[in-house]
Amino acid sequence: MKQNYRRCISCRQIAPKDSFWRLVKLHPSGQVELDRGMGRSAYICPQESCLQRARQKNKLGRSLKTIVPEQIYQRLWERLSDSKTETIPRDIK
């Protein structure tokens, strides 16, 4: 089966769809959600630099054609910190 590719709105990297976080402007409500729903979508790399650049330059808002609430950015930062703690090996004593 052919793999779907997407482009990060921040760094413009092209990669398989499942390597990005998906943000959706839901239709018809216009609310912004993570990972689910039908509507206008934007994809972003799960990297600190991409998230910072997207926030500073309002790349998510421009891509989704709406104002992205602060709660969405907070959830993305939480998700980023959670993914970092999962990849850091813990010392077993």
MOPAC internal coordinates of N, CA, C and O (Angstrom, degrees):
PM7 1SCF
backbone

  N    0.0000 0     0.00 0     0.00 0    0    0    0
  C    1.4441 1     0.00 0     0.00 0    1    0    0
  C    1.5283 1   109.49 1     0.00 0    2    1    0
  O    1.2310 1   120.53 1   -41.87 1    3    2    1
  N    1.3055 1   116.60 1   138.13 1    3    2    1
  C    1.4557 1   122.10 1  -178.71 1    5    3    2
  C    1.5262 1   110.59 1   -71.30 1    6    5    3
  O    1.2310 1   121.01 1   -45.89 1    7    6    5
  N    1.3316 1   115.67 1   134.11 1    7    6    5
  C    1.4577 1   120.88 1  -178.49 1    9    7    6
  C    1.5297 1   110.44 1   -84.59 1   10    9    7
  O    1.2310 1   120.83 1   -38.16 1   11   10    9
  N    1.3327 1   116.02 1   141.84 1   11   10    9
  C    1.4632 1   121.71 1   178.18 1   13   11   10
  C    1.5256 1   110.24 1   -86.51 1   14   13   11
  O    1.2310 1   120.72 1   -45.68 1   15   14   13
  N    1.3257 1   116.23 1   134.32 1   15   14   13
  C    1.4510 1   122.16 1   178.92 1   17   15   14
  C    1.5217 1   109.77 1  -113.57 1   18   17   15
  O    1.2310 1   121.36 1   -32.09 1   19   18   17
  N    1.3306 1   115.00 1   147.91 1   19   18   17
  C    1.4522 1   121.64 1   177.30 1   21   19   18
  C    1.5220 1   108.62 1  -135.24 1   22   21   19
  O    1.2310 1   120.88 1   -11.32 1   23   22   21
  N    1.3427 1   115.92 1   168.68 1   23   22   21
  C    1.4639 1   122.01 1  -179.26 1   25   23   22
  C    1.5261 1   108.86 1  -118.54 1   26   25   23
  O    1.2310 1   120.66 1   -45.59 1   27   26   25
  N    1.3289 1   116.34 1   134.41 1   27   26   25
  C    1.4623 1   121.96 1   175.79 1   29   27   26
  C    1.5258 1   108.88 1   -68.23 1   30   29   27
  O    1.2310 1   120.20 1   -46.82 1   31   30   29
  N    1.3216 1   117.23 1   133.18 1   31   30   29
  C    1.4628 1   120.56 1  -178.80 1   33   31   30
  C    1.5212 1   112.21 1   -72.26 1   34   33   31
  O    1.2310 1   120.45 1   164.76 1   35   34   33
  N    1.3238 1   116.74 1   -15.24 1   35   34   33
  C    1.4542 1   120.19 1  -177.16 1   37   35   34
  C    1.5281 1   112.56 1   -96.15 1   38   37   35
  O    1.2310 1   120.12 1   121.93 1   39   38   37
  N    1.3288 1   117.38 1   -58.07 1   39   38   37
  C    1.4659 1   120.67 1  -176.26 1   41   39   38
  C    1.5264 1   112.93 1   -97.17 1   42   41   39
  O    1.2310 1   120.15 1   171.95 1   43   42   41
  N    1.3342 1   117.32 1    -8.05 1   43   42   41
  C    1.4673 1   124.15 1   177.71 1   45   43   42
  C    1.5299 1   113.55 1    69.98 1   46   45   43
  O    1.2310 1   119.92 1  -165.71 1   47   46   45
  N    1.3277 1   117.75 1    14.29 1   47   46   45
  C    1.4573 1   121.83 1   178.16 1   49   47   46
  C    1.5241 1   109.57 1   -70.03 1   50   49   47
  O    1.2310 1   120.42 1   -40.10 1   51   50   49
  N    1.3308 1   116.80 1   139.90 1   51   50   49
  C    1.4580 1   122.10 1   176.05 1   53   51   50
  C    1.5201 1   107.69 1  -101.75 1   54   53   51
  O    1.2310 1   120.62 1   -49.11 1   55   54   53
  N    1.3349 1   116.41 1   130.89 1   55   54   53
  C    1.4595 1   121.76 1  -178.61 1   57   55   54
  C    1.5265 1   108.68 1  -155.67 1   58   57   55
  O    1.2310 1   120.07 1   -10.99 1   59   58   57
  N    1.3396 1   117.47 1   169.01 1   59   58   57
  C    1.4669 1   119.53 1   175.74 1   61   59   58
  C    1.5274 1   111.28 1   -56.83 1   62   61   59
  O    1.2310 1   121.28 1   -35.19 1   63   62   61
  N    1.3007 1   115.15 1   144.81 1   63   62   61
  C    1.4641 1   123.22 1  -174.65 1   65   63   62
  C    1.5280 1   113.08 1   -53.36 1   66   65   63
  O    1.2310 1   120.23 1   141.98 1   67   66   65
  N    1.3363 1   117.16 1   -38.02 1   67   66   65
  C    1.4631 1   120.10 1  -175.75 1   69   67   66
  C    1.5286 1   113.67 1   -75.55 1   70   69   67
  O    1.2310 1   119.42 1   176.34 1   71   70   69
  N    1.3216 1   118.72 1    -3.66 1   71   70   69
  C    1.4617 1   120.54 1   177.29 1   73   71   70
  C    1.5320 1   112.11 1   -91.63 1   74   73   71
  O    1.2310 1   120.11 1  -179.56 1   75   74   73
  N    1.3264 1   117.39 1     0.44 1   75   74   73
  C    1.4639 1   122.74 1   180.00 1   77   75   74
  C    1.5250 1   110.81 1  -113.86 1   78   77   75
  O    1.2310 1   121.50 1   -15.74 1   79   78   77
  N    1.3306 1   114.74 1   164.26 1   79   78   77
  C    1.4618 1   121.29 1   167.51 1   81   79   78
  C    1.5132 1   107.33 1   -94.29 1   82   81   79
  O    1.2310 1   120.72 1   -42.12 1   83   82   81
  N    1.3080 1   116.23 1   137.88 1   83   82   81
  C    1.4622 1   121.48 1  -178.09 1   85   83   82
  C    1.5217 1   109.68 1  -106.69 1   86   85   83
  O    1.2310 1   120.73 1   -48.80 1   87   86   85
  N    1.3174 1   116.22 1   131.20 1   87   86   85
  C    1.4596 1   122.70 1   173.57 1   89   87   86
  C    1.5131 1   107.42 1  -116.66 1   90   89   87
  O    1.2310 1   120.64 1   -40.66 1   91   90   89
  N    1.3259 1   116.38 1   139.34 1   91   90   89
  C    1.4595 1   121.11 1  -174.30 1   93   91   90
  C    1.5198 1   110.34 1  -129.74 1   94   93   91
  O    1.2310 1   121.14 1   -46.43 1   95   94   93
  N    1.3121 1   115.43 1   133.57 1   95   94   93
  C    1.4691 1   121.52 1   168.49 1   97   95   94
  C    1.5271 1   104.99 1   -92.12 1   98   97   95
  O    1.2310 1   121.02 1   -74.54 1   99   98   97
  N    1.3294 1   115.65 1   105.46 1   99   98   97
  C    1.4605 1   121.31 1  -174.25 1  101   99   98
  C    1.5196 1   111.68 1   -66.10 1  102  101   99
  O    1.2310 1   121.68 1   -37.33 1  103  102  101
  N    1.3083 1   114.40 1   142.67 1  103  102  101
  C    1.4659 1   120.81 1   177.49 1  105  103  102
  C    1.5138 1   107.99 1  -105.10 1  106  105  103
  O    1.2310 1   116.95 1   -48.26 1  107  106  105
  N    1.2722 1   123.41 1   131.74 1  107  106  105
  C    1.4591 1   130.59 1     5.78 1  109  107  106
  C    1.5270 1   114.09 1   -98.59 1  110  109  107
  O    1.2310 1   119.97 1   179.32 1  111  110  109
  N    1.3516 1   117.66 1    -0.68 1  111  110  109
  C    1.4741 1   119.64 1  -173.28 1  113  111  110
  C    1.5287 1   113.36 1   -69.23 1  114  113  111
  O    1.2310 1   119.91 1   148.84 1  115  114  113
  N    1.3233 1   117.78 1   -31.16 1  115  114  113
  C    1.4541 1   120.89 1  -178.88 1  117  115  114
  C    1.5175 1   114.03 1    84.53 1  118  117  115
  O    1.2310 1   119.97 1  -176.82 1  119  118  117
  N    1.3372 1   117.66 1     3.18 1  119  118  117
  C    1.4580 1   121.16 1   178.01 1  121  119  118
  C    1.5219 1   109.79 1   -72.13 1  122  121  119
  O    1.2310 1   120.80 1   -29.56 1  123  122  121
  N    1.3301 1   116.07 1   150.44 1  123  122  121
  C    1.4629 1   121.31 1   177.91 1  125  123  122
  C    1.5229 1   108.45 1  -101.39 1  126  125  123
  O    1.2310 1   120.55 1   -50.65 1  127  126  125
  N    1.3250 1   116.55 1   129.35 1  127  126  125
  C    1.4583 1   123.10 1  -179.56 1  129  127  126
  C    1.5211 1   109.57 1  -130.82 1  130  129  127
  O    1.2310 1   121.01 1   -16.63 1  131  130  129
  N    1.3250 1   115.68 1   163.37 1  131  130  129
  C    1.4548 1   121.80 1   175.90 1  133  131  130
  C    1.5259 1   110.11 1   -99.54 1  134  133  131
  O    1.2310 1   120.73 1   -46.24 1  135  134  133
  N    1.3119 1   116.22 1   133.76 1  135  134  133
  C    1.4647 1   124.93 1   166.69 1  137  135  134
  C    1.5196 1   118.64 1    67.22 1  138  137  135
  O    1.2310 1   118.32 1   177.40 1  139  138  137
  N    1.2943 1   120.81 1    -2.60 1  139  138  137
  C    1.4633 1   117.36 1  -176.27 1  141  139  138
  C    1.5189 1   110.87 1  -146.69 1  142  141  139
  O    1.2310 1   121.92 1   -18.71 1  143  142  141
  N    1.3121 1   113.93 1   161.29 1  143  142  141
  C    1.4471 1   119.91 1   175.96 1  145  143  142
  C    1.5118 1   113.28 1   100.06 1  146  145  143
  O    1.2310 1   122.08 1   -14.70 1  147  146  145
  N    1.3277 1   113.63 1   165.30 1  147  146  145
  C    1.4514 1   120.50 1   178.71 1  149  147  146
  C    1.5181 1   108.77 1  -107.62 1  150  149  147
  O    1.2310 1   121.10 1   -38.53 1  151  150  149
  N    1.2985 1   115.50 1   141.47 1  151  150  149
  C    1.4509 1   120.98 1   179.72 1  153  151  150
  C    1.5095 1   110.17 1   149.23 1  154  153  151
  O    1.2310 1   120.47 1    16.38 1  155  154  153
  N    1.3044 1   116.71 1  -163.62 1  155  154  153
  C    1.4702 1   122.23 1  -179.76 1  157  155  154
  C    1.5235 1   108.94 1   -70.18 1  158  157  155
  O    1.2310 1   120.31 1   -51.33 1  159  158  157
  N    1.3303 1   117.02 1   128.67 1  159  158  157
  C    1.4643 1   122.16 1  -176.36 1  161  159  158
  C    1.5184 1   111.98 1  -116.02 1  162  161  159
  O    1.2310 1   121.69 1   -25.94 1  163  162  161
  N    1.3208 1   114.36 1   154.06 1  163  162  161
  C    1.4607 1   122.46 1   172.14 1  165  163  162
  C    1.5223 1   106.80 1  -138.09 1  166  165  163
  O    1.2310 1   120.68 1   -34.56 1  167  166  165
  N    1.3124 1   116.31 1   145.44 1  167  166  165
  C    1.4596 1   121.86 1  -178.68 1  169  167  166
  C    1.5195 1   109.35 1  -119.38 1  170  169  167
  O    1.2310 1   121.26 1   -39.38 1  171  170  169
  N    1.3498 1   115.20 1   140.62 1  171  170  169
  C    1.4614 1   120.38 1  -179.59 1  173  171  170
  C    1.5256 1   109.15 1  -138.71 1  174  173  171
  O    1.2310 1   121.11 1   -36.80 1  175  174  173
  N    1.3323 1   115.48 1   143.20 1  175  174  173
  C    1.4635 1   121.50 1   177.76 1  177  175  174
  C    1.5310 1   109.78 1   -66.65 1  178  177  175
  O    1.2310 1   119.99 1   -35.04 1  179  178  177
  N    1.3173 1   117.63 1   144.96 1  179  178  177
  C    1.4672 1   119.70 1   175.77 1  181  179  178
  C    1.5283 1   111.10 1   -81.62 1  182  181  179
  O    1.2310 1   120.69 1  -120.13 1  183  182  181
  N    1.3271 1   116.29 1    59.87 1  183  182  181
  C    1.4625 1   122.63 1  -179.61 1  185  183  182
  C    1.5229 1   109.42 1  -129.46 1  186  185  183
  O    1.2310 1   121.34 1   -34.02 1  187  186  185
  N    1.3203 1   115.03 1   145.98 1  187  186  185
  C    1.4653 1   120.52 1  -178.33 1  189  187  186
  C    1.5284 1   111.96 1   -59.84 1  190  189  187
  O    1.2310 1   120.25 1   137.25 1  191  190  189
  N    1.3233 1   117.12 1   -42.75 1  191  190  189
  C    1.4696 1   120.40 1  -177.46 1  193  191  190
  C    1.5288 1   111.54 1   -63.80 1  194  193  191
  O    1.2310 1   120.17 1   140.17 1  195  194  193
  N    1.3263 1   117.28 1   -39.83 1  195  194  193
  C    1.4677 1   120.29 1   179.40 1  197  195  194
  C    1.5236 1   111.12 1   -67.67 1  198  197  195
  O    1.2310 1   120.65 1   139.25 1  199  198  197
  N    1.3154 1   116.36 1   -40.75 1  199  198  197
  C    1.4594 1   120.06 1  -179.92 1  201  199  198
  C    1.5298 1   111.13 1   -66.62 1  202  201  199
  O    1.2310 1   120.25 1   138.49 1  203  202  201
  N    1.3297 1   117.13 1   -41.51 1  203  202  201
  C    1.4652 1   120.25 1   177.77 1  205  203  202
  C    1.5250 1   111.20 1   -62.70 1  206  205  203
  O    1.2310 1   120.56 1   133.28 1  207  206  205
  N    1.3241 1   116.53 1   -46.72 1  207  206  205
  C    1.4661 1   120.83 1  -178.42 1  209  207  206
  C    1.5269 1   110.66 1   -64.31 1  210  209  207
  O    1.2310 1   120.49 1   139.08 1  211  210  209
  N    1.3216 1   116.67 1   -40.92 1  211  210  209
  C    1.4638 1   120.34 1  -179.80 1  213  211  210
  C    1.5237 1   111.02 1   -63.38 1  214  213  211
  O    1.2310 1   120.57 1   141.30 1  215  214  213
  N    1.3106 1   116.51 1   -38.70 1  215  214  213
  C    1.4650 1   119.98 1  -179.56 1  217  215  214
  C    1.5274 1   111.33 1   -72.83 1  218  217  215
  O    1.2310 1   120.23 1   135.00 1  219  218  217
  N    1.3205 1   117.17 1   -45.00 1  219  218  217
  C    1.4639 1   121.02 1  -177.71 1  221  219  218
  C    1.5233 1   112.17 1   -63.26 1  222  221  219
  O    1.2310 1   120.47 1   141.37 1  223  222  221
  N    1.3165 1   116.71 1   -38.63 1  223  222  221
  C    1.4627 1   120.51 1  -175.57 1  225  223  222
  C    1.5286 1   113.07 1  -102.42 1  226  225  223
  O    1.2310 1   120.34 1  -168.78 1  227  226  225
  N    1.3359 1   116.96 1    11.22 1  227  226  225
  C    1.4643 1   123.03 1   178.72 1  229  227  226
  C    1.5364 1   112.38 1    53.27 1  230  229  227
  O    1.2310 1   120.75 1  -140.65 1  231  230  229
  N    1.3224 1   116.17 1    39.35 1  231  230  229
  C    1.4617 1   120.26 1  -177.53 1  233  231  230
  C    1.5281 1   111.93 1   -68.33 1  234  233  231
  O    1.2310 1   119.98 1   144.56 1  235  234  233
  N    1.3324 1   117.65 1   -35.44 1  235  234  233
  C    1.4679 1   119.85 1   177.70 1  237  235  234
  C    1.5183 1   110.73 1   -66.28 1  238  237  235
  O    1.2310 1   120.54 1   134.40 1  239  238  237
  N    1.3113 1   116.56 1   -45.60 1  239  238  237
  C    1.4603 1   120.88 1   179.97 1  241  239  238
  C    1.5176 1   112.61 1   -60.84 1  242  241  239
  O    1.2310 1   120.75 1   137.76 1  243  242  241
  N    1.3285 1   116.18 1   -42.24 1  243  242  241
  C    1.4671 1   119.62 1   179.30 1  245  243  242
  C    1.5217 1   111.60 1   -68.97 1  246  245  243
  O    1.2310 1   120.43 1   140.15 1  247  246  245
  N    1.3167 1   116.78 1   -39.85 1  247  246  245
  C    1.4548 1   119.80 1  -179.21 1  249  247  246
  C    1.5314 1   111.70 1   -67.83 1  250  249  247
  O    1.2310 1   120.78 1   139.78 1  251  250  249
  N    1.3323 1   116.11 1   -40.22 1  251  250  249
  C    1.4649 1   120.67 1  -179.10 1  253  251  250
  C    1.5255 1   112.67 1   -87.08 1  254  253  251
  O    1.2310 1   120.40 1   171.49 1  255  254  253
  N    1.3171 1   116.85 1    -8.51 1  255  254  253
  C    1.4672 1   123.18 1  -178.87 1  257  255  254
  C    1.5278 1   111.85 1    57.22 1  258  257  255
  O    1.2310 1   121.34 1  -134.21 1  259  258  257
  N    1.3288 1   115.04 1    45.79 1  259  258  257
  C    1.4589 1   121.61 1   178.13 1  261  259  258
  C    1.5226 1   109.11 1  -159.63 1  262  261  259
  O    1.2310 1   120.48 1    -8.85 1  263  262  261
  N    1.3149 1   116.69 1   171.15 1  263  262  261
  C    1.4580 1   121.80 1   174.68 1  265  263  262
  C    1.5232 1   107.73 1   -84.99 1  266  265  263
  O    1.2310 1   120.82 1   -54.43 1  267  266  265
  N    1.3224 1   116.04 1   125.57 1  267  266  265
  C    1.4649 1   121.03 1  -179.89 1  269  267  266
  C    1.5265 1   108.16 1   -89.47 1  270  269  267
  O    1.2310 1   119.98 1   -59.23 1  271  270  269
  N    1.3401 1   117.65 1   120.77 1  271  270  269
  C    1.4678 1   120.58 1  -178.23 1  273  271  270
  C    1.5313 1   112.21 1   -64.29 1  274  273  271
  O    1.2310 1   121.02 1   -27.37 1  275  274  273
  N    1.3114 1   115.65 1   152.63 1  275  274  273
  C    1.4640 1   122.19 1   179.07 1  277  275  274
  C    1.5303 1   111.30 1   -58.93 1  278  277  275
  O    1.2310 1   120.13 1   147.17 1  279  278  277
  N    1.3376 1   117.36 1   -32.83 1  279  278  277
  C    1.4638 1   121.11 1  -179.51 1  281  279  278
  C    1.5268 1   111.72 1   -60.78 1  282  281  279
  O    1.2310 1   119.97 1   146.55 1  283  282  281
  N    1.3127 1   117.66 1   -33.45 1  283  282  281
  C    1.4684 1   121.11 1   179.21 1  285  283  282
  C    1.5247 1   109.75 1   -65.99 1  286  285  283
  O    1.2310 1   120.43 1   135.28 1  287  286  285
  N    1.3298 1   116.79 1   -44.72 1  287  286  285
  C    1.4630 1   119.82 1   177.92 1  289  287  286
  C    1.5293 1   110.85 1   -63.31 1  290  289  287
  O    1.2310 1   120.14 1   140.78 1  291  290  289
  N    1.3311 1   117.34 1   -39.22 1  291  290  289
  C    1.4613 1   120.73 1   178.13 1  293  291  290
  C    1.5207 1   110.82 1   -63.06 1  294  293  291
  O    1.2310 1   120.34 1   137.53 1  295  294  293
  N    1.3320 1   116.96 1   -42.47 1  295  294  293
  C    1.4643 1   120.30 1   178.29 1  297  295  294
  C    1.5287 1   111.55 1   -64.79 1  298  297  295
  O    1.2310 1   120.17 1   143.08 1  299  298  297
  N    1.3273 1   117.28 1   -36.92 1  299  298  297
  C    1.4669 1   120.36 1   177.06 1  301  299  298
  C    1.5284 1   111.12 1   -65.91 1  302  301  299
  O    1.2310 1   120.20 1   137.78 1  303  302  301
  N    1.3415 1   117.22 1   -42.22 1  303  302  301
  C    1.4646 1   120.09 1   177.97 1  305  303  302
  C    1.5244 1   110.77 1   -64.85 1  306  305  303
  O    1.2310 1   119.93 1   140.67 1  307  306  305
  N    1.3431 1   117.74 1   -39.33 1  307  306  305
  C    1.4681 1   120.96 1   177.20 1  309  307  306
  C    1.5215 1   110.44 1   -63.14 1  310  309  307
  O    1.2310 1   120.76 1   136.27 1  311  310  309
  N    1.3051 1   116.15 1   -43.73 1  311  310  309
  C    1.4593 1   121.10 1   179.22 1  313  311  310
  C    1.5321 1   110.24 1   -62.79 1  314  313  311
  O    1.2310 1   120.58 1   140.83 1  315  314  313
  N    1.3225 1   116.49 1   -39.17 1  315  314  313
  C    1.4622 1   120.82 1   178.68 1  317  315  314
  C    1.5264 1   110.68 1   -65.23 1  318  317  315
  O    1.2310 1   120.10 1   135.10 1  319  318  317
  N    1.3242 1   117.41 1   -44.90 1  319  318  317
  C    1.4682 1   120.07 1   179.90 1  321  319  318
  C    1.5253 1   110.90 1   -67.48 1  322  321  319
  O    1.2310 1   119.70 1   144.97 1  323  322  321
  N    1.3346 1   118.17 1   -35.03 1  323  322  321
  C    1.4651 1   121.34 1   176.04 1  325  323  322
  C    1.5191 1   111.03 1   -64.49 1  326  325  323
  O    1.2310 1   120.20 1   138.65 1  327  326  325
  N    1.3138 1   117.21 1   -41.35 1  327  326  325
  C    1.4630 1   120.02 1  -179.15 1  329  327  326
  C    1.5250 1   111.11 1   -69.19 1  330  329  327
  O    1.2310 1   120.03 1   148.46 1  331  330  329
  N    1.3286 1   117.55 1   -31.54 1  331  330  329
  C    1.4637 1   120.20 1   177.22 1  333  331  330
  C    1.5219 1   110.98 1   -69.05 1  334  333  331
  O    1.2310 1   119.81 1   140.06 1  335  334  333
  N    1.3265 1   117.96 1   -39.94 1  335  334  333
  C    1.4603 1   120.27 1  -179.36 1  337  335  334
  C    1.5189 1   111.22 1   -70.24 1  338  337  335
  O    1.2310 1   119.82 1   151.92 1  339  338  337
  N    1.3262 1   117.95 1   -28.08 1  339  338  337
  C    1.4597 1   120.52 1   177.92 1  341  339  338
  C    1.5183 1   111.81 1   -72.05 1  342  341  339
  O    1.2310 1   119.63 1   148.24 1  343  342  341
  N    1.3201 1   118.32 1   -31.76 1  343  342  341
  C    1.4599 1   121.14 1  -176.54 1  345  343  342
  C    1.5216 1   113.03 1   -88.10 1  346  345  343
  O    1.2310 1   119.86 1   165.62 1  347  346  345
  N    1.3309 1   117.86 1   -14.38 1  347  346  345
  C    1.4611 1   120.60 1   178.94 1  349  347  346
  C    1.5239 1   108.37 1   -83.46 1  350  349  347
  O    1.2310 1   119.81 1   -60.05 1  351  350  349
  N    1.3466 1   117.97 1   119.95 1  351  350  349
  C    1.4699 1   119.47 1  -179.82 1  353  351  350
  C    1.5247 1   110.89 1   -69.13 1  354  353  351
  O    1.2310 1   121.27 1   -37.98 1  355  354  353
  N    1.2954 1   115.17 1   142.02 1  355  354  353
  C    1.4600 1   120.69 1   178.54 1  357  355  354
  C    1.5229 1   109.00 1   -95.26 1  358  357  355
  O    1.2310 1   120.90 1   -35.96 1  359  358  357
  N    1.3256 1   115.88 1   144.04 1  359  358  357
  C    1.4611 1   120.13 1   177.06 1  361  359  358
  C    1.5175 1   108.74 1   -74.38 1  362  361  359
  O    1.2310 1   121.10 1   -52.42 1  363  362  361
  N    1.3025 1   115.50 1   127.58 1  363  362  361
  C    1.4659 1   120.68 1   179.07 1  365  363  362
  C    1.5190 1   107.41 1  -102.31 1  366  365  363
  O    1.2310 1   121.18 1   -58.89 1  367  366  365
  N    1.3210 1   115.36 1   121.11 1  367  366  365
  C    1.4693 1   120.06 1  -178.67 1  369  367  366
  C    1.4942 1   110.31 1  -116.78 1  370  369  367
  O    1.2310 1   120.10 1   180.00 1  371  370  369

